[in-house]
């Protein structure tokens, strides 16, 4: 019997999705703790904004280079087994780093190598995880499932940095790395407990041909690549995450505990944004709403750059996080509904390149710029550039401004009738897989 839950949490009625959601939530808490610990450790070792940017670049490069290959693989193998491999690999890497930090062997080459290795594993993990979700819930629950994923991420991003800041202050950075290694093992256990047997897709093309075919699929749908570009440029131009250690230590002077709160603030706001989106219907012009949300996002972070009062800084970060969560949920929904199952791994991988590469490259450019003009003015300038880019999308991304959801659904239905590309699987609305 499925669980009886409120409408906003309806996707959690399905057992295997519920297991995956719980596992991801626990793992995300660990990842957020690791993010705080790594940033604090780098800045404590070097005192350099440029080194913070360098670590962000090391995390971005594998995502950009390998994600499409990971997505192509996710469209050709059992996605659950692929996730078991990637999560186990990440657990081993975190254990090795925790051992090194505990033994006092910390160095920047070690941290750069760790950033490259873990990001390489996640380049194969993220596309498989995103592509697995539609197989675990009925199609009419997909929007709810994706919104709950965003909610889980944002809730974990509040708890993780806050717990991480306390752990670092009380026990040192190694404690955060040990804890994150354990959370990856939780995900492996959850994946092993899942009952659904989800057969791997059977794409017509394989290897390099499948890789190229995935790119062509996205290129033919302007709303998809325009959404990806808007997200990429917004986070490339203004990224607060890489500079938060500078604000915590040198500008706001709040130490590691305050750093944990700064990391948590955007996600605290994002929880409110995610809950709001879960209860509201999709807007009539979702593309235009995404653009306006990005304008607000850039404005909030520009004002954060000017803030010298800690509570005000937390509020501005929370506003930015709330707007970002609304934008993320809308982008994920459009992308999943617009993509047949045989393409979900590759489309999700391409989206990961933009969604993950943008913030990390943004951290790199913010670190470089801050080393020249200071962290505050780097934030202000980036926020203004983000606003101008979003408003300029009226000319470089006109589809976003006129898009109505039904147009893309009709296009997908047309694709499903074409023999050259397999359609998304039909789900039984009454039972659904994994219940």
C-alpha positions as a Markdown table, in Angstrom:
| # | Residue | x | y | z |
|---|---|---|---|---|
| 1 | Unk | 0.0 | 0.0 | 0.0 |
| 2 | Unk | 1.4 | 3.4 | -0.9 |
| 3 | Unk | 1.8 | 6.0 | 1.9 |
| 4 | Unk | -0.9 | 8.6 | 2.3 |
| 5 | Unk | 0.9 | 11.9 | 2.1 |
| 6 | Unk | -0.2 | 15.5 | 1.4 |
| 7 | Unk | -0.3 | 16.5 | -2.3 |
| 8 | Unk | 2.9 | 18.5 | -2.1 |
| 9 | Unk | 4.8 | 15.3 | -1.1 |
| 10 | Unk | 2.9 | 12.9 | -3.3 |
| 11 | Unk | 5.9 | 11.5 | -5.1 |
| 12 | Unk | 7.2 | 10.1 | -1.8 |
| 13 | Unk | 4.4 | 7.5 | -1.9 |
| 14 | Unk | 6.5 | 5.5 | -4.3 |
| 15 | Unk | 8.8 | 3.2 | -2.4 |
| 16 | Unk | 11.9 | 3.3 | -4.6 |
| 17 | Unk | 11.8 | 7.0 | -5.2 |
| 18 | Unk | 11.3 | 7.5 | -1.4 |
| 19 | Unk | 14.4 | 5.4 | -0.8 |
| 20 | Unk | 16.5 | 7.3 | -3.4 |
| 21 | Unk | 15.2 | 10.6 | -2.0 |
| 22 | Unk | 16.2 | 9.7 | 1.6 |
| 23 | Unk | 19.6 | 8.5 | 0.4 |
| 24 | Unk | 20.3 | 11.6 | -1.6 |
| 25 | Unk | 19.2 | 13.8 | 1.3 |
| 26 | Unk | 21.7 | 12.2 | 3.7 |
| 27 | Unk | 24.4 | 12.4 | 1.1 |
| 28 | Unk | 23.7 | 16.0 | 0.3 |
| 29 | Unk | 24.2 | 16.9 | 3.9 |
| 30 | Unk | 27.6 | 15.3 | 3.8 |
| 31 | Unk | 28.5 | 17.0 | 0.5 |
| 32 | Unk | 27.6 | 20.4 | 1.9 |
| 33 | Unk | 29.7 | 19.8 | 5.0 |
| 34 | Unk | 32.6 | 18.9 | 2.7 |
| 35 | Unk | 32.1 | 22.1 | 0.7 |
| 36 | Unk | 32.5 | 24.2 | 3.8 |
| 37 | Unk | 35.4 | 22.2 | 5.1 |
| 38 | Unk | 37.3 | 22.3 | 1.8 |
| 39 | Unk | 36.8 | 26.1 | 1.3 |
| 40 | Unk | 37.8 | 26.8 | 4.9 |
| 41 | Unk | 40.9 | 24.5 | 4.7 |
| 42 | Unk | 42.1 | 26.1 | 1.4 |
| 43 | Unk | 41.7 | 29.7 | 2.6 |
| 44 | Unk | 43.2 | 28.8 | 6.0 |
| 45 | Unk | 46.3 | 27.3 | 4.3 |
| 46 | Unk | 46.8 | 30.0 | 1.7 |
| 47 | Unk | 44.9 | 33.1 | 2.6 |
| 48 | Unk | 44.4 | 33.5 | -1.2 |
| 49 | Unk | 41.2 | 34.3 | -3.0 |
| 50 | Unk | 42.9 | 33.0 | -6.2 |
| 51 | Unk | 43.5 | 29.6 | -4.6 |
| 52 | Unk | 39.8 | 29.4 | -3.8 |
| 53 | Unk | 39.1 | 30.1 | -7.4 |
| 54 | Unk | 41.7 | 27.5 | -8.5 |
| 55 | Unk | 39.9 | 24.7 | -6.4 |
| 56 | Unk | 36.6 | 25.7 | -8.0 |
| 57 | Unk | 38.2 | 25.4 | -11.5 |
| 58 | Unk | 39.6 | 22.0 | -10.6 |
| 59 | Unk | 36.1 | 20.9 | -9.6 |
| 60 | Unk | 34.6 | 22.4 | -12.8 |
| 61 | Unk | 37.0 | 20.9 | -15.4 |
| 62 | Unk | 35.9 | 17.2 | -15.0 |
| 63 | Unk | 32.3 | 18.2 | -15.1 |
| 64 | Unk | 32.7 | 20.0 | -18.4 |
| 65 | Unk | 35.0 | 17.4 | -20.0 |
| 66 | Unk | 33.4 | 14.2 | -18.7 |
| 67 | Unk | 29.6 | 14.8 | -18.1 |
| 68 | Unk | 28.5 | 14.2 | -21.7 |
| 69 | Unk | 30.4 | 10.9 | -21.7 |
| 70 | Unk | 28.8 | 10.1 | -18.4 |
| 71 | Unk | 25.4 | 10.9 | -19.8 |
| 72 | Unk | 26.0 | 8.7 | -22.9 |
| 73 | Unk | 26.9 | 5.8 | -20.6 |
| 74 | Unk | 23.8 | 6.4 | -18.5 |
| 75 | Unk | 21.7 | 6.0 | -21.6 |
| 76 | Unk | 23.3 | 2.6 | -22.3 |
| 77 | Unk | 23.7 | 0.8 | -18.9 |
| 78 | Unk | 21.7 | 0.0 | -15.8 |
| 79 | Unk | 21.6 | 3.4 | -14.1 |
| 80 | Unk | 21.2 | 2.0 | -10.6 |
| 81 | Unk | 24.4 | -0.1 | -10.9 |
| 82 | Unk | 26.2 | 2.9 | -12.3 |
| 83 | Unk | 25.2 | 4.9 | -9.3 |
| 84 | Unk | 26.5 | 2.2 | -6.9 |
| 85 | Unk | 29.9 | 2.4 | -8.6 |
| 86 | Unk | 30.1 | 6.2 | -8.5 |
| 87 | Unk | 29.0 | 6.5 | -4.9 |
| 88 | Unk | 31.4 | 3.8 | -3.8 |
| 89 | Unk | 34.2 | 5.5 | -5.6 |
| 90 | Unk | 33.4 | 8.8 | -3.9 |
| 91 | Unk | 33.3 | 7.1 | -0.5 |
| 92 | Unk | 36.8 | 5.7 | -1.0 |
| 93 | Unk | 38.2 | 9.1 | -2.2 |
| 94 | Unk | 36.7 | 10.9 | 0.9 |
| 95 | Unk | 38.1 | 8.2 | 3.2 |
| 96 | Unk | 41.6 | 8.8 | 1.8 |
| 97 | Unk | 41.3 | 12.5 | 2.1 |
| 98 | Unk | 40.1 | 12.2 | 5.7 |
| 99 | Unk | 43.0 | 10.0 | 6.6 |
| 100 | Unk | 45.5 | 12.5 | 5.0 |
| 101 | Unk | 44.0 | 15.5 | 6.8 |
| 102 | Unk | 43.8 | 13.6 | 10.1 |
| 103 | Unk | 47.5 | 12.7 | 9.8 |
| 104 | Unk | 48.5 | 16.3 | 9.0 |
| 105 | Unk | 49.5 | 15.6 | 5.4 |
| 106 | Unk | 47.4 | 18.4 | 4.0 |
| 107 | Unk | 48.8 | 20.3 | 1.0 |
| 108 | Unk | 47.4 | 22.2 | -2.0 |
| 109 | Unk | 48.5 | 19.5 | -4.5 |
| 110 | Unk | 46.6 | 16.9 | -2.5 |
| 111 | Unk | 43.4 | 19.1 | -2.4 |
| 112 | Unk | 43.6 | 19.8 | -6.1 |
| 113 | Unk | 43.9 | 16.1 | -6.8 |
| 114 | Unk | 41.0 | 15.3 | -4.6 |
| 115 | Unk | 38.8 | 18.0 | -6.3 |
| 116 | Unk | 39.6 | 16.6 | -9.7 |
| 117 | Unk | 39.0 | 13.0 | -8.7 |
| 118 | Unk | 35.7 | 13.5 | -6.9 |
| 119 | Unk | 34.3 | 15.7 | -9.7 |
| 120 | Unk | 35.3 | 13.1 | -12.2 |
| 121 | Unk | 33.2 | 10.5 | -10.3 |
| 122 | Unk | 30.3 | 12.9 | -10.0 |
| 123 | Unk | 30.4 | 13.6 | -13.8 |
| 124 | Unk | 29.2 | 10.0 | -14.2 |
| 125 | Unk | 26.9 | 10.1 | -11.2 |
| 126 | Unk | 24.7 | 13.1 | -11.8 |
| 127 | Unk | 23.4 | 12.2 | -15.3 |
| 128 | Unk | 22.5 | 8.6 | -14.1 |
| 129 | Unk | 20.7 | 9.9 | -11.0 |
| 130 | Unk | 18.7 | 12.5 | -12.9 |
| 131 | Unk | 17.8 | 10.0 | -15.6 |
| 132 | Unk | 16.7 | 7.3 | -13.0 |
| 133 | Unk | 14.1 | 9.5 | -11.3 |
| 134 | Unk | 11.5 | 9.4 | -14.1 |
| 135 | Unk | 11.5 | 5.6 | -14.0 |
| 136 | Unk | 10.5 | 5.6 | -10.3 |
| 137 | Unk | 7.4 | 7.7 | -10.4 |
| 138 | Unk | 4.4 | 8.1 | -12.8 |
| 139 | Unk | 4.7 | 10.8 | -15.3 |
| 140 | Unk | 2.1 | 13.0 | -13.7 |
| 141 | Unk | 4.1 | 12.9 | -10.4 |
| 142 | Unk | 7.4 | 13.8 | -12.1 |
| 143 | Unk | 7.1 | 17.6 | -11.5 |
| 144 | Unk | 6.4 | 16.9 | -7.8 |
| 145 | Unk | 9.4 | 14.5 | -7.6 |
| 146 | Unk | 11.8 | 17.0 | -9.1 |
| 147 | Unk | 10.5 | 19.8 | -6.9 |
| 148 | Unk | 11.0 | 17.5 | -3.8 |
| 149 | Unk | 14.6 | 16.8 | -5.1 |
| 150 | Unk | 15.3 | 20.6 | -5.1 |
| 151 | Unk | 13.7 | 20.8 | -1.6 |
| 152 | Unk | 15.9 | 18.0 | -0.3 |
| 153 | Unk | 19.0 | 19.6 | -1.7 |
| 154 | Unk | 18.1 | 23.0 | -0.2 |
| 155 | Unk | 17.3 | 21.6 | 3.2 |
| 156 | Unk | 20.5 | 19.6 | 3.2 |
| 157 | Unk | 22.4 | 22.8 | 2.2 |
| 158 | Unk | 21.0 | 24.5 | 5.3 |
| 159 | Unk | 21.8 | 21.6 | 7.7 |
| 160 | Unk | 25.1 | 20.6 | 6.1 |
| 161 | Unk | 27.0 | 23.9 | 6.3 |
| 162 | Unk | 25.7 | 24.6 | 9.7 |
| 163 | Unk | 26.7 | 21.2 | 11.1 |
| 164 | Unk | 30.0 | 21.5 | 9.1 |
| 165 | Unk | 30.8 | 24.8 | 10.7 |
| 166 | Unk | 30.3 | 23.4 | 14.2 |
| 167 | Unk | 32.3 | 20.3 | 13.4 |
| 168 | Unk | 35.2 | 22.3 | 12.0 |
| 169 | Unk | 35.2 | 24.6 | 15.0 |
| 170 | Unk | 35.1 | 21.7 | 17.5 |
| 171 | Unk | 37.0 | 18.9 | 15.9 |
| 172 | Unk | 38.8 | 20.2 | 12.8 |
| 173 | Unk | 38.2 | 19.8 | 9.0 |
| 174 | Unk | 38.9 | 16.1 | 9.0 |
| 175 | Unk | 35.7 | 15.4 | 10.9 |
| 176 | Unk | 33.6 | 16.8 | 8.1 |
| 177 | Unk | 35.4 | 14.7 | 5.5 |
| 178 | Unk | 34.9 | 11.5 | 7.6 |
| 179 | Unk | 31.2 | 12.2 | 8.0 |
| 180 | Unk | 30.8 | 12.8 | 4.2 |
| 181 | Unk | 32.5 | 9.5 | 3.4 |
| 182 | Unk | 29.9 | 7.7 | 5.6 |
| 183 | Unk | 27.0 | 9.4 | 3.8 |
| 184 | Unk | 28.1 | 8.1 | 0.5 |
| 185 | Unk | 27.9 | 4.6 | 1.9 |
| 186 | Unk | 24.3 | 5.3 | 3.0 |
| 187 | Unk | 23.4 | 5.9 | -0.6 |
| 188 | Unk | 25.0 | 2.6 | -1.7 |
| 189 | Unk | 22.8 | 0.8 | 0.9 |
| 190 | Unk | 19.7 | 2.6 | -0.3 |
| 191 | Unk | 20.4 | 1.7 | -4.0 |
| 192 | Unk | 20.9 | -2.0 | -3.0 |
| 193 | Unk | 17.5 | -1.9 | -1.2 |
| 194 | Unk | 15.6 | -0.7 | -4.2 |
| 195 | Unk | 13.2 | -3.3 | -5.8 |
| 196 | Unk | 12.5 | -1.8 | -9.2 |
| 197 | Unk | 14.1 | -3.5 | -12.1 |
| 198 | Unk | 14.7 | -0.6 | -14.5 |
| 199 | Unk | 16.0 | -2.0 | -17.8 |
| 200 | Unk | 18.6 | 0.2 | -19.4 |
| 201 | Unk | 17.4 | 2.2 | -22.4 |
| 202 | Unk | 18.0 | 0.7 | -25.9 |
| 203 | Unk | 19.2 | 3.6 | -28.0 |
| 204 | Unk | 19.3 | 3.2 | -31.7 |
| 205 | Unk | 22.8 | 4.7 | -31.8 |
| 206 | Unk | 25.7 | 3.9 | -29.5 |
| 207 | Unk | 29.2 | 5.2 | -28.8 |
| 208 | Unk | 30.3 | 8.4 | -30.5 |
| 209 | Unk | 27.2 | 8.4 | -32.7 |
| 210 | Unk | 25.0 | 8.4 | -29.5 |
| 211 | Unk | 27.1 | 11.3 | -28.1 |
| 212 | Unk | 26.6 | 13.4 | -31.2 |
| 213 | Unk | 22.9 | 12.5 | -31.4 |
| 214 | Unk | 22.3 | 13.8 | -27.9 |
| 215 | Unk | 23.9 | 17.1 | -28.8 |
| 216 | Unk | 21.7 | 17.3 | -31.9 |
| 217 | Unk | 18.6 | 16.6 | -29.9 |
| 218 | Unk | 19.2 | 19.6 | -27.7 |
| 219 | Unk | 20.3 | 21.9 | -30.5 |
| 220 | Unk | 16.9 | 21.3 | -32.3 |
| 221 | Unk | 15.0 | 22.5 | -29.2 |
| 222 | Unk | 15.8 | 26.2 | -28.6 |
| 223 | Unk | 14.0 | 26.4 | -25.2 |
| 224 | Unk | 16.3 | 23.7 | -23.8 |
| 225 | Unk | 19.6 | 25.2 | -24.7 |
| 226 | Unk | 18.4 | 28.8 | -24.0 |
| 227 | Unk | 17.4 | 27.7 | -20.5 |
| 228 | Unk | 20.8 | 26.1 | -20.0 |
| 229 | Unk | 22.7 | 29.1 | -21.3 |
| 230 | Unk | 20.7 | 31.5 | -19.1 |
| 231 | Unk | 21.6 | 29.4 | -16.0 |
| 232 | Unk | 25.2 | 29.1 | -17.0 |
| 233 | Unk | 25.8 | 32.8 | -17.6 |
| 234 | Unk | 24.0 | 33.8 | -14.4 |
| 235 | Unk | 26.2 | 31.6 | -12.2 |
| 236 | Unk | 29.3 | 32.3 | -14.2 |
| 237 | Unk | 28.9 | 36.1 | -13.8 |
| 238 | Unk | 28.1 | 36.2 | -10.1 |
| 239 | Unk | 29.0 | 33.5 | -7.6 |
| 240 | Unk | 29.1 | 34.1 | -3.9 |
| 241 | Unk | 30.1 | 30.6 | -2.8 |
| 242 | Unk | 33.8 | 30.8 | -3.6 |
| 243 | Unk | 34.1 | 34.1 | -1.8 |
| 244 | Unk | 32.2 | 33.3 | 1.4 |
| 245 | Unk | 35.4 | 32.4 | 3.3 |
| 246 | Unk | 36.7 | 35.9 | 2.5 |
| 247 | Unk | 33.5 | 37.5 | 3.7 |
| 248 | Unk | 33.4 | 35.4 | 6.9 |
| 249 | Unk | 37.0 | 35.9 | 7.8 |
| 250 | Unk | 38.0 | 39.4 | 6.6 |
| 251 | Unk | 34.8 | 41.4 | 5.9 |
| 252 | Unk | 32.1 | 40.3 | 8.3 |
| 253 | Unk | 34.6 | 38.7 | 10.7 |
| 254 | Unk | 32.3 | 35.9 | 11.9 |
| 255 | Unk | 34.7 | 32.9 | 11.8 |
| 256 | Unk | 34.0 | 29.3 | 10.8 |
| 257 | Unk | 30.6 | 29.2 | 12.6 |
| 258 | Unk | 29.5 | 32.3 | 10.7 |
| 259 | Unk | 30.9 | 30.8 | 7.5 |
| 260 | Unk | 28.6 | 27.8 | 8.0 |
| 261 | Unk | 25.6 | 30.2 | 8.4 |
| 262 | Unk | 26.6 | 32.1 | 5.2 |
| 263 | Unk | 26.7 | 28.8 | 3.3 |
| 264 | Unk | 23.4 | 27.8 | 4.7 |
| 265 | Unk | 21.5 | 31.1 | 4.1 |
| 266 | Unk | 20.9 | 30.7 | 0.3 |
| 267 | Unk | 19.5 | 27.2 | 1.0 |
| 268 | Unk | 17.3 | 28.4 | 3.8 |
| 269 | Unk | 15.7 | 30.8 | 1.4 |
| 270 | Unk | 15.6 | 28.1 | -1.3 |
| 271 | Unk | 13.5 | 25.9 | 1.0 |
| 272 | Unk | 10.8 | 28.6 | 1.0 |
| 273 | Unk | 11.1 | 28.9 | -2.8 |
| 274 | Unk | 10.8 | 25.2 | -3.3 |
| 275 | Unk | 7.8 | 24.8 | -1.0 |
| 276 | Unk | 6.1 | 27.7 | -2.8 |
| 277 | Unk | 6.7 | 26.1 | -6.2 |
| 278 | Unk | 5.4 | 22.7 | -4.9 |
| 279 | Unk | 2.0 | 24.3 | -4.1 |
| 280 | Unk | 1.6 | 26.6 | -7.1 |
| 281 | Unk | 0.7 | 25.7 | -10.7 |
| 282 | Unk | 3.2 | 26.2 | -13.4 |
| 283 | Unk | 3.1 | 29.8 | -14.7 |
| 284 | Unk | 1.6 | 30.5 | -18.1 |
| 285 | Unk | 4.9 | 31.8 | -19.4 |
| 286 | Unk | 7.6 | 29.9 | -17.4 |
| 287 | Unk | 10.5 | 31.1 | -19.6 |
| 288 | Unk | 9.8 | 34.7 | -18.9 |
| 289 | Unk | 9.4 | 34.0 | -15.1 |
| 290 | Unk | 12.8 | 32.4 | -15.1 |
| 291 | Unk | 14.4 | 35.5 | -16.7 |
| 292 | Unk | 12.8 | 37.8 | -14.1 |
| 293 | Unk | 13.9 | 35.5 | -11.3 |
| 294 | Unk | 17.5 | 35.6 | -12.6 |
| 295 | Unk | 17.3 | 39.5 | -12.6 |
| 296 | Unk | 16.3 | 39.3 | -8.9 |
| 297 | Unk | 19.0 | 36.8 | -8.2 |
| 298 | Unk | 21.7 | 39.1 | -9.6 |
| 299 | Unk | 20.3 | 42.1 | -7.8 |
| 300 | Unk | 20.3 | 40.3 | -4.4 |
| 301 | Unk | 24.0 | 39.2 | -4.8 |
| 302 | Unk | 25.1 | 42.7 | -5.9 |
| 303 | Unk | 23.5 | 44.1 | -2.7 |
| 304 | Unk | 25.2 | 41.3 | -0.7 |
| 305 | Unk | 28.5 | 42.5 | -1.9 |
| 306 | Unk | 27.8 | 45.9 | -0.3 |
| 307 | Unk | 26.5 | 44.5 | 3.0 |
| 308 | Unk | 28.7 | 44.9 | 6.1 |
| 309 | Unk | 26.1 | 43.8 | 8.7 |
| 310 | Unk | 26.0 | 40.1 | 9.2 |
| 311 | Unk | 22.1 | 39.7 | 9.5 |
| 312 | Unk | 21.5 | 41.7 | 6.4 |
| 313 | Unk | 24.1 | 39.6 | 4.5 |
| 314 | Unk | 22.2 | 36.4 | 5.5 |
| 315 | Unk | 18.9 | 37.9 | 4.4 |
| 316 | Unk | 20.2 | 38.9 | 1.0 |
| 317 | Unk | 21.8 | 35.4 | 0.5 |
| 318 | Unk | 18.5 | 33.8 | 1.5 |
| 319 | Unk | 16.6 | 35.9 | -1.1 |
| 320 | Unk | 19.0 | 34.9 | -3.8 |
| 321 | Unk | 18.7 | 31.2 | -2.8 |
| 322 | Unk | 14.9 | 31.4 | -2.9 |
| 323 | Unk | 14.9 | 32.9 | -6.4 |
| 324 | Unk | 17.5 | 30.3 | -7.6 |
| 325 | Unk | 15.3 | 27.4 | -6.3 |
| 326 | Unk | 12.3 | 28.6 | -8.2 |
| 327 | Unk | 14.3 | 28.9 | -11.4 |
| 328 | Unk | 15.9 | 25.5 | -10.8 |
| 329 | Unk | 12.6 | 23.7 | -10.3 |
| 330 | Unk | 11.1 | 25.2 | -13.4 |
| 331 | Unk | 14.1 | 24.4 | -15.5 |
| 332 | Unk | 14.2 | 20.8 | -14.3 |
| 333 | Unk | 10.5 | 20.2 | -15.0 |
| 334 | Unk | 10.6 | 21.6 | -18.5 |
| 335 | Unk | 13.7 | 19.5 | -19.3 |
| 336 | Unk | 12.4 | 16.2 | -18.0 |
| 337 | Unk | 9.0 | 16.5 | -19.6 |
| 338 | Unk | 10.6 | 17.5 | -22.9 |
| 339 | Unk | 13.0 | 14.6 | -23.1 |
| 340 | Unk | 12.2 | 11.0 | -24.1 |
| 341 | Unk | 13.7 | 8.4 | -21.8 |
| 342 | Unk | 16.4 | 7.2 | -24.3 |
| 343 | Unk | 17.8 | 10.8 | -24.2 |
| 344 | Unk | 17.5 | 11.7 | -20.5 |
| 345 | Unk | 21.1 | 10.7 | -19.6 |
| 346 | Unk | 22.7 | 12.8 | -22.3 |
| 347 | Unk | 20.3 | 15.8 | -21.9 |
| 348 | Unk | 20.8 | 15.6 | -18.1 |
| 349 | Unk | 24.6 | 15.5 | -18.6 |
| 350 | Unk | 24.5 | 18.5 | -20.8 |
| 351 | Unk | 22.4 | 20.3 | -18.3 |
| 352 | Unk | 24.9 | 19.3 | -15.5 |
| 353 | Unk | 27.7 | 20.8 | -17.5 |
| 354 | Unk | 25.9 | 24.2 | -17.6 |
| 355 | Unk | 24.4 | 24.0 | -14.1 |
| 356 | Unk | 27.6 | 22.8 | -12.4 |
| 357 | Unk | 30.2 | 24.2 | -14.6 |
| 358 | Unk | 28.7 | 27.7 | -14.4 |
| 359 | Unk | 28.9 | 28.1 | -10.6 |
| 360 | Unk | 32.4 | 26.6 | -10.4 |
| 361 | Unk | 33.8 | 28.6 | -13.3 |
| 362 | Unk | 32.0 | 31.5 | -11.6 |
| 363 | Unk | 33.9 | 30.8 | -8.4 |
| 364 | Unk | 37.1 | 30.8 | -10.4 |
| 365 | Unk | 36.5 | 34.1 | -12.1 |
| 366 | Unk | 35.2 | 35.6 | -8.8 |
| 367 | Unk | 38.4 | 34.5 | -7.0 |
| 368 | Unk | 40.6 | 36.0 | -9.8 |
| 369 | Unk | 38.6 | 39.2 | -9.9 |
| 370 | Unk | 38.5 | 39.5 | -6.1 |
| 371 | Unk | 42.3 | 39.1 | -6.0 |
| 372 | Unk | 42.5 | 42.3 | -8.1 |
| 373 | Unk | 39.6 | 44.6 | -7.0 |
| 374 | Unk | 38.5 | 42.9 | -3.7 |
| 375 | Unk | 35.7 | 40.5 | -2.8 |
| 376 | Unk | 33.1 | 43.1 | -2.3 |
| 377 | Unk | 33.4 | 44.8 | -5.6 |
| 378 | Unk | 33.8 | 41.5 | -7.4 |
| 379 | Unk | 30.3 | 40.6 | -6.0 |
| 380 | Unk | 28.8 | 43.9 | -7.0 |
| 381 | Unk | 30.2 | 43.9 | -10.5 |
| 382 | Unk | 29.1 | 40.3 | -11.0 |
| 383 | Unk | 25.6 | 41.0 | -9.8 |
| 384 | Unk | 25.2 | 43.9 | -12.2 |
| 385 | Unk | 26.5 | 41.9 | -15.1 |
| 386 | Unk | 24.0 | 39.1 | -14.3 |
| 387 | Unk | 21.1 | 41.5 | -14.4 |
| 388 | Unk | 22.2 | 43.0 | -17.7 |
| 389 | Unk | 22.7 | 39.5 | -19.2 |
| 390 | Unk | 19.2 | 38.4 | -18.1 |
| 391 | Unk | 17.5 | 41.5 | -19.5 |
| 392 | Unk | 19.5 | 41.1 | -22.8 |
| 393 | Unk | 18.1 | 37.6 | -23.2 |
| 394 | Unk | 15.1 | 39.4 | -24.8 |
| 395 | Unk | 17.3 | 39.5 | -27.9 |
| 396 | Unk | 19.6 | 36.5 | -27.6 |
| 397 | Unk | 17.0 | 34.1 | -26.3 |
| 398 | Unk | 13.6 | 35.2 | -27.6 |
| 399 | Unk | 12.1 | 31.8 | -27.1 |
| 400 | Unk | 12.3 | 32.1 | -23.4 |
| 401 | Unk | 10.1 | 35.2 | -23.4 |
| 402 | Unk | 7.3 | 33.7 | -25.5 |
| 403 | Unk | 7.4 | 30.1 | -24.4 |
| 404 | Unk | 4.2 | 28.4 | -23.1 |
| 405 | Unk | 4.5 | 24.9 | -21.7 |
| 406 | Unk | 2.1 | 23.3 | -24.2 |
| 407 | Unk | 4.2 | 24.2 | -27.2 |
| 408 | Unk | 7.1 | 22.0 | -26.0 |
| 409 | Unk | 4.9 | 19.1 | -25.0 |
| 410 | Unk | 3.4 | 19.1 | -28.5 |
| 411 | Unk | 6.9 | 18.9 | -29.9 |
| 412 | Unk | 7.8 | 16.0 | -27.7 |
| 413 | Unk | 4.6 | 14.2 | -28.8 |
| 414 | Unk | 5.7 | 14.7 | -32.4 |
| 415 | Unk | 9.1 | 13.2 | -31.6 |
| 416 | Unk | 7.4 | 10.2 | -30.1 |
| 417 | Unk | 5.7 | 9.5 | -33.4 |
| 418 | Unk | 9.0 | 9.5 | -35.3 |
| 419 | Unk | 10.7 | 6.1 | -35.7 |
| 420 | Unk | 14.2 | 7.5 | -35.5 |
| 421 | Unk | 13.9 | 8.5 | -31.9 |
| 422 | Unk | 12.3 | 6.3 | -29.2 |
| 423 | Unk | 9.5 | 7.9 | -27.1 |
| 424 | Unk | 9.4 | 8.1 | -23.4 |
| 425 | Unk | 7.9 | 5.0 | -21.7 |
| 426 | Unk | 4.2 | 5.1 | -20.7 |
| 427 | Unk | 3.5 | 4.8 | -17.0 |
| 428 | Unk | 0.4 | 3.3 | -15.3 |
| 429 | Unk | -1.1 | 6.3 | -13.4 |
| 430 | Unk | -2.8 | 3.9 | -11.0 |
| 431 | Unk | 0.2 | 2.0 | -9.8 |
| 432 | Unk | 3.4 | 3.3 | -11.2 |
| 433 | Unk | 6.7 | 1.6 | -10.9 |
| 434 | Unk | 8.3 | 1.1 | -7.5 |
| 435 | Unk | 5.2 | 1.3 | -5.4 |
